[in-house]
Amino acid sequence: MAYESITLETDIRIEQIYTVHYFEYRSDFHFSGERHNFWEFQYVDKGKAEVTTDSGPHYLNRGQVIFHKPNEFHTMTADESAPNIAVVSFVCHSPAMGFFENQILTLSDSERSLLGQLIAETRRCIATPLDDPYLQKMEPRKDAMFGAQQMIRLYLEQILISLIRRYTIPQLSVIVPDTDSQAPSETYSKILFYLEEHIRESVTVQQICHDNLIGRSQLQTMFRAQNGCGVIRFFQQMKIQYAKQLIREDEMNFTQISDFLGYSSVHYFSRQFKAITKMTPSEYSVSIAALSERR
């Protein structure tokens, strides 16, 4: 019997990519707007933001994404929460992209995981920083991992396909569970919530295990699999991320932020901040202020 192949159809194909950015905005940031002949989406990872398009103002909460079709005017204004925003712009001429015109959608857990992997892959293969909203050309690394640029395209295509399926096939959102093997487990999500609730305190591995009924080995294995580090290191990073948000909101000085987050001294806070971000709180504040002034 002779085998016969079939040619696989491509319903959505990303042809080129312009930007993959992840921004930490100050609460007073405003981007005056632009229009360009390629697609773009803006995703609110933390906080809230206002986006104005040709059709008027739109208010996005955490977890929401807005799509801009080619040549659609769009602006971005941060609100008092000093939001974190992911922006991806790309070329795609597939007819299926018509679904995304004038759409504001909410990403599922698996779609957020795919976006996180897309951003991580971009950091591995793009030399230019991802935190400059005015960057107009990304420079590929010469030592990028094999297949890195292709993985960016595949992750993006998966996000778009998943959204179309979930919003156009009702039974998928009702019947099919989110089964992404890399999506966080219920236990992991519970512990994340626990850490967020105790962000202003100092916690130990023993305390986390006791309060969440989990063994030390299981806890550490879970966090290393999800984040590449142990739970205490992850908690330290959470604190510094919160500190960065407080700096961007510009309502507390460094000593007040240190006290608010439960550090023993502002000097210890500064050392932890530099160890994780590679800059001091003052340097971070200056860099964010300079970004906000480039309007």
Solvent accessible surface area in square Angstrom, and as a share of the most:
residue,aa,sasa,rsa
1,M,213,0.95
2,A,89,0.69
3,Y,202,0.77
4,E,162,0.73
5,S,111,0.72
6,I,144,0.73
7,T,129,0.75
8,L,149,0.74
9,E,155,0.69
10,T,91,0.53
11,D,102,0.53
12,I,5,0.03
13,R,120,0.44
14,I,5,0.02
15,E,86,0.39
16,Q,112,0.50
17,I,56,0.28
18,Y,83,0.31
19,T,17,0.10
20,V,0,0.00
21,H,5,0.02
22,Y,40,0.15
23,F,6,0.03
24,E,28,0.12
25,Y,5,0.02
26,R,50,0.18
27,S,30,0.19
28,D,67,0.35
29,F,1,0.00
30,H,70,0.31
31,F,37,0.16
32,S,68,0.44
33,G,20,0.19
34,E,67,0.30
35,R,131,0.48
36,H,29,0.13
37,N,110,0.56
38,F,27,0.11
39,W,13,0.05
40,E,10,0.04
41,F,3,0.01
42,Q,7,0.03
43,Y,6,0.02
44,V,0,0.00
45,D,38,0.20
46,K,67,0.29
47,G,22,0.21
48,K,109,0.46
49,A,4,0.03
50,E,54,0.24
51,V,0,0.00
52,T,45,0.26
53,T,10,0.06
54,D,92,0.47
55,S,82,0.53
56,G,18,0.17
57,P,78,0.49
58,H,46,0.20
59,Y,151,0.58
60,L,2,0.01
61,N,76,0.39
62,R,156,0.57
63,G,6,0.06
64,Q,44,0.20
65,V,1,0.01
66,I,5,0.03
67,F,2,0.01
68,H,0,0.00
69,K,70,0.30
70,P,49,0.31
71,N,87,0.45
72,E,10,0.05
73,F,61,0.25
74,H,1,0.01
75,T,14,0.08
76,M,2,0.01
77,T,41,0.24
78,A,7,0.05
79,D,48,0.25
80,E,145,0.65
81,S,27,0.18
82,A,1,0.01
83,P,0,0.00
84,N,5,0.03
85,I,0,0.00
86,A,1,0.00
87,V,12,0.07
88,V,0,0.00
89,S,2,0.01
90,F,0,0.00
91,V,17,0.10
92,C,7,0.04
93,H,144,0.64
94,S,19,0.12
95,P,130,0.82
96,A,37,0.28
97,M,4,0.02
98,G,41,0.40
99,F,47,0.19
100,F,0,0.00
101,E,74,0.33
102,N,104,0.54
103,Q,47,0.21
104,I,62,0.31
105,L,7,0.03
106,T,62,0.36
107,L,5,0.03
108,S,26,0.17
109,D,70,0.36
110,S,21,0.13
111,E,0,0.00
112,R,95,0.35
113,S,24,0.15
114,L,22,0.11
115,L,5,0.03
116,G,38,0.37
117,Q,39,0.17
118,L,0,0.00
119,I,12,0.06
120,A,37,0.29
121,E,11,0.05
122,T,0,0.00
123,R,124,0.45
124,R,112,0.41
125,C,0,0.00
126,I,11,0.06
127,A,56,0.43
128,T,27,0.16
129,P,80,0.50
130,L,11,0.05
131,D,84,0.43
132,D,28,0.15
133,P,23,0.15
134,Y,50,0.19
135,L,39,0.19
136,Q,159,0.71
137,K,139,0.59
138,M,19,0.09
139,E,77,0.34
140,P,71,0.45
141,R,102,0.37
142,K,214,0.91
143,D,117,0.61
144,A,35,0.27
145,M,121,0.54
146,F,202,0.84
147,G,28,0.27
148,A,3,0.02
149,Q,107,0.48
150,Q,99,0.44
151,M,68,0.30
152,I,9,0.04
153,R,55,0.20
154,L,63,0.31
155,Y,25,0.09
156,L,0,0.00
157,E,16,0.07
158,Q,84,0.37
159,I,3,0.02
160,L,0,0.00
161,I,65,0.33
162,S,32,0.20
163,L,0,0.00
164,I,35,0.18
165,R,140,0.51
166,R,63,0.23
167,Y,95,0.36
168,T,71,0.41
169,I,64,0.32
170,P,96,0.60
171,Q,99,0.44
172,L,50,0.25
173,S,67,0.44
174,V,123,0.71
175,I,126,0.64
176,V,80,0.46
177,P,92,0.58
178,D,71,0.37
179,T,103,0.60
180,D,42,0.22
181,S,113,0.73
182,Q,108,0.48
183,A,22,0.17
184,P,55,0.35
185,S,57,0.37
186,E,155,0.70
187,T,51,0.29
188,Y,10,0.04
189,S,54,0.35
190,K,105,0.45
191,I,0,0.00
192,L,43,0.22
193,F,125,0.52
194,Y,24,0.09
195,L,0,0.00
196,E,86,0.39
197,E,111,0.50
198,H,40,0.18
199,I,18,0.09
200,R,131,0.48
201,E,79,0.35
202,S,91,0.59
203,V,13,0.07
204,T,80,0.46
205,V,13,0.08
206,Q,141,0.63
207,Q,61,0.27
208,I,0,0.00
209,C,18,0.11
210,H,142,0.64
211,D,67,0.35
212,N,9,0.05
213,L,165,0.82
214,I,15,0.08
215,G,40,0.39
216,R,144,0.53
217,S,88,0.56
218,Q,105,0.47
219,L,0,0.00
220,Q,32,0.14
221,T,87,0.51
222,M,30,0.13
223,F,0,0.00
224,R,138,0.50
225,A,87,0.67
226,Q,72,0.32
227,N,55,0.28
228,G,65,0.63
229,C,21,0.12
230,G,11,0.11
231,V,0,0.00
232,I,53,0.27
233,R,96,0.35
234,F,33,0.14
235,F,7,0.03
236,Q,46,0.21
237,Q,59,0.26
238,M,31,0.14
239,K,13,0.06
240,I,0,0.00
241,Q,62,0.27
242,Y,66,0.25
243,A,0,0.00
244,K,21,0.09
245,Q,42,0.19
246,L,14,0.07
247,I,13,0.07
248,R,5,0.02
249,E,35,0.16
250,D,102,0.53
251,E,143,0.64
252,M,62,0.28
253,N,85,0.44
254,F,63,0.26
255,T,71,0.42
256,Q,92,0.41
257,I,0,0.00
258,S,0,0.00
259,D,96,0.50
260,F,45,0.19
261,L,0,0.00
262,G,33,0.32
263,Y,22,0.08
264,S,106,0.68
265,S,43,0.28
266,V,42,0.24
267,H,129,0.58
268,Y,80,0.31
269,F,0,0.00
270,S,35,0.23
271,R,151,0.55
272,Q,30,0.13
273,F,0,0.00
274,K,103,0.44
275,A,50,0.39
276,I,34,0.17
277,T,25,0.14
278,K,161,0.68
279,M,61,0.27
280,T,41,0.24
281,P,4,0.03
282,S,59,0.38
283,E,90,0.40
284,Y,10,0.04
285,S,35,0.22
286,V,104,0.60
287,S,50,0.32
288,I,14,0.07
289,A,27,0.21
290,A,49,0.38
291,L,19,0.10
292,S,4,0.02
293,E,136,0.61
294,R,117,0.43
295,R,147,0.54
